[in-house]
Structure formats: structure tokens, C-alpha cells
């Protein structure tokens, strides 16, 4: 497996932050359910339980803490996405810009990008590689 370039790591930040936020939202929902005294039985139906007040209070605190984390991560995502977009908008090639936008902002796979353009997968990987090299050049100039 080939080592990722600094440019690729930089671009992948957006999708990673987005994934972290989605997972935090799931965690928040789980803690909210605990705080409300709701648990799932084996059949997947929710039933009311009589959890201790302390357990419920702890769950509410966890829920609030995760909400604060989510808010902070959303701010970071917005700023990171803005930085990534501003960087790829500096590319001379519209095709390279589009490929990187589709891959790292829209989260499309290389096959889907190739299909969009009506080309083979190899075209997408080559164009993607050239675009990453162009971003790396921009980063090296900073």
C-alpha cells in the first residue's frame, strides 16, 4: 500500500471530521435514551425502565458534554471544509478541481467520478493523482 501524501491527508480531514460528528450524534442519542430511562430489549422495542436517578443524571451530563463536543467539531468541520475548498479552487485545471471536490467534499468514489465523466477507472486514478500532486505543490509553496 502506497503512503498517503500530505495533500491527501489534508483533503481527507473533511470526511474524517464528518464521520466523527455522525458517530458523536449516535453516542448522544444513546446517552439521551439512557437519561430518559429507555432501553432496547432483544426484539428491538423500547421499554421504560426505572434506572437510578444518579445514572440518569450521569447520562444527562454525558449527553450535554457530547453536544458541546459536537458543536466544536461542527465549527472545525466548517473551517476545514472552507480551507480545503479554497485550496482546491486555486488549481489551474477545472477537471482536477472537480475530481478533488467530488472525492473529498462530496465523498464520491473514484469509480463514480469516472462514470460521471464517462471514462474508465484508470482515468480517474490518474487524474486524481495529478490533482493531488498539484495540491501538494500549492502546499509546498506556503
SULTA-V918384 format. One record per pair of residues at least 24 apart in sequence whose C-alpha atoms are under 10 Angstrom apart, sorted by the first residue. I is the first residue (numbers start at 1). J is the second residue. D is the distance in whole Angstrom. If there is no record, write none. Layout:
I_J_D / I_J_D
This chain:
5_132_8 / 5_133_9 / 5_135_10 / 5_136_8 / 6_132_9 / 6_133_10 / 6_135_9 / 6_136_7 / 6_139_8 / 6_140_10 / 7_84_10 / 7_131_9 / 7_132_6 / 7_133_8 / 7_134_9 / 7_135_6 / 7_136_5 / 7_137_9 / 7_138_9 / 7_139_7 / 7_140_10 / 8_100_10 / 8_104_9 / 8_129_10 / 8_131_10 / 8_132_6 / 8_133_9 / 8_135_9 / 8_136_8 / 10_80_9 / 10_83_10 / 10_84_8 / 10_104_10 / 10_135_9 / 10_136_9 / 10_139_10 / 11_80_9 / 11_81_9 / 11_83_9 / 11_84_6 / 11_85_9 / 11_87_9 / 11_88_9 / 11_100_8 / 11_101_9 / 11_103_9 / 11_104_6 / 11_105_8 / 11_132_9 / 11_135_9 / 12_81_10 / 12_84_9 / 12_103_9 / 12_104_6 / 12_105_9 / 12_107_10 / 13_77_8 / 13_80_7 / 13_81_8 / 13_84_9 / 13_104_9 / 13_105_10 / 14_76_9 / 14_77_6 / 14_78_9 / 14_79_10 / 14_80_6 / 14_81_6 / 14_82_10 / 14_83_10 / 14_84_8 / 14_104_7 / 14_105_7 / 14_106_10 / 14_107_9 / 15_77_9 / 15_81_9 / 15_103_10 / 15_104_7 / 15_105_7 / 15_106_9 / 15_107_7 / 16_77_9 / 17_73_7 / 17_74_8 / 17_76_8 / 17_77_6 / 17_78_10 / 17_80_9 / 17_81_10 / 18_73_9 / 18_74_8 / 18_76_10 / 18_77_7 / 18_78_10 / 18_81_10 / 20_70_9 / 20_73_8 / 20_74_10 / 20_77_10 / 21_66_10 / 21_69_9 / 21_70_6 / 21_71_9 / 21_72_10 / 21_73_7 / 21_74_7 / 21_77_9 / 22_70_9 / 23_70_10 / 24_63_10 / 24_66_7 / 24_67_8 / 24_69_8 / 24_70_7 / 24_73_10 / 25_63_10 / 25_66_8 / 25_67_8 / 25_69_10 / 25_70_7 / 27_62_9 / 27_63_8 / 27_66_8 / 27_67_10 / 28_59_9 / 28_60_9 / 28_62_8 / 28_63_5 / 28_64_8 / 28_65_9 / 28_66_6 / 28_67_7 / 28_70_9 / 29_63_8 / 29_66_10 / 30_59_9 / 30_62_10 / 30_63_8 / 31_56_9 / 31_58_9 / 31_59_5 / 31_60_7 / 31_61_9 / 31_62_7 / 31_63_6 / 31_64_9 / 31_66_9 / 32_56_9 / 32_59_7 / 32_60_7 / 32_61_10 / 32_62_9 / 32_63_6 / 32_64_9 / 33_59_9 / 33_60_9 / 33_63_10 / 34_58_9 / 34_59_6 / 34_60_8 / 34_63_10 / 35_59_5 / 35_60_5 / 35_61_9 / 35_62_9 / 35_63_8 / 36_60_9 / 81_105_7 / 84_135_10 / 87_135_7 / 87_138_8 / 87_139_9 / 88_131_9 / 88_132_9 / 88_134_9 / 88_135_7 / 88_138_9 / 89_135_10 / 90_134_10 / 90_135_9 / 90_138_8 / 91_131_8 / 91_134_7 / 91_135_7 / 91_137_10 / 91_138_8 / 92_131_10 / 92_134_9 / 93_131_8 / 93_134_9 / 95_127_8 / 95_128_9 / 95_131_9 / 96_124_10 / 96_127_6 / 96_128_7 / 96_129_9 / 96_130_7 / 96_131_5 / 96_132_8 / 96_134_8 / 96_135_10 / 97_127_10 / 97_128_9 / 97_131_7 / 97_132_10 / 97_134_10 / 97_135_10 / 98_128_10 / 98_131_10 / 99_124_8 / 99_125_10 / 99_127_7 / 99_128_6 / 99_131_8 / 99_132_10 / 100_127_9 / 100_128_7 / 100_129_10 / 100_131_7 / 100_132_8 / 100_135_10 / 103_128_9
